[in-house]
Amino acid sequence: MAVVSVSLPDHLVKEVDRFIHSHGYSGRSDFIRAALRDFVQTVAGEEKRAGRRSATLTALYPVALERRVGEVAHDFSGVITSTMHAHVGNGRCLTVYIAEGDVERIRELTARLNGLRDADVVRLTYTDVAARGA
């Protein structure tokens, strides 16, 4: 088994440790393996879908990232059809995008937001049913 070293913010390590204790994982490695398996299965299932899709994309991030998030959104104005933005306390912004268009562009948008180092949450939810056979 390979060993992989990962740097995590302190608040996330505390949250992981809380889950480990409350859900009976034997340790951080066990928990992270389970989380990664679930993530890979979810992403693999979505990669099989193609064509035009509708989705919501929710992003929670520090106010300091607001400009960078806006720049990313600007780059994807062709698929973002609506935006809702709010300051939700604790120095955080919450932005919900409604996107419609080619699934590859929606995935690129999601990846760009996920690539912002200090983003707290980036969650993509498809709001349509994939075409049969896609």
N, C-alpha and C positions, 0 to 999 in steps of 0.2 A: 504494500500500500504506500502510495506517495505521501509525502508530508508537504503541506502548503502553508505558508505563513501569510497571515492577513492582518492588516492594521485596521482597527475599528475605533470610532469615537467612544469615549468613556461611557456616555449615556447609553449607547447601544450595547456595550458589554454588560452593563448593569441589567438591562432589559433581558438579554440572553440568559444571564445567570438566574434571573427571576423565573424565566420559563423553564430552565433546566430543573430547578427545584420544584416548581409547581406541577410539572408534567412528567416527572420521573425519568428524565434522561440521565444517563450515567456520567455525562460531562459535556464540555463544550464541543469536542469533536463529534460526539454522537448527535448532538443537537444540530450542528452545522451540516453534517452529512444528510440528516433527514430533511432539513430546510432546502438544501441544494437539490436533492432528489426530486422534491415536490416542485421546485422552481423549474428544473430542466424538463420534467414531464409536462408542465403547463406550457412552457415556451415551445416545446416540440409539437404539441397539439395545435397551437396557434400558427406555427410555421406552415402547416399543411393547408391553411386557409388562404385563398387568393382572391383577387378581384376587388371590386368596390365594396367598402364596408362603412358602417356608421359606428362611432365609438364615443365614449367619454374618457377623458384623461384628467385625473385629479393630481395636483401637485401641491405639496406642503413644503415650505422652505423658509429659511431666514430672510427677513426683510432685505438684508445686504445683497441677496441674490436677485432681487426684483428686476433690476436692469438686465442682467444676463438672461433671465427667464423670458423677459420681453423680447430680447434679441432673437432667441431661439424661436419664439412664437412667430415673430415677423418672418423668419425664414420659411415658415410652414403656413403662411397665410392662404395658400391654395387649398389646404385641407381643413383648416380651422374655420368653422362656420359661426361659432359663437364663443364668448368668453365671459366667465363670471369671476371676479376677483374680490377678495376680502382680506382685511387684516384681522387675524383671529386671536391676538394676544400673545404674550410671551415672545414678542419680536418675530412673529411668524406671519407669513402670507399663505393664503389658500387660493389657488386658481383652478377652476374647472373649465376645461375646453370641451366643446362639442366638435367632433371631427367627422368629416365625410369625404371619402375619396379612395384612392388606391391604397390597399392594405400595406404595401411596402412603404409608402410615404408616412402613413400613420405609425408604423414600426420605427421608422427613422426619427420621427418626432419624439416618440417615447424613449428611444435610445439616447438622443441628445439631452433630454431632460434628466434621464437616469445618470448621464455622464457628468452632471453638475455635482461636484464633490460634496457640497454641504446640503444637498436636498434631503429632506427627512423622509418624504413619501412621494413616490410616483406610481400611480396605479392606473392601468389601462383596462377598460371594460368595454367589450364590444356590445353594442346595443341593438344588434340585428342578428338574424340567424344566417349562418354561412350558407351559401348556395349548395344544394345537393351535389355531391361529387367533388366539392372544393375542399 
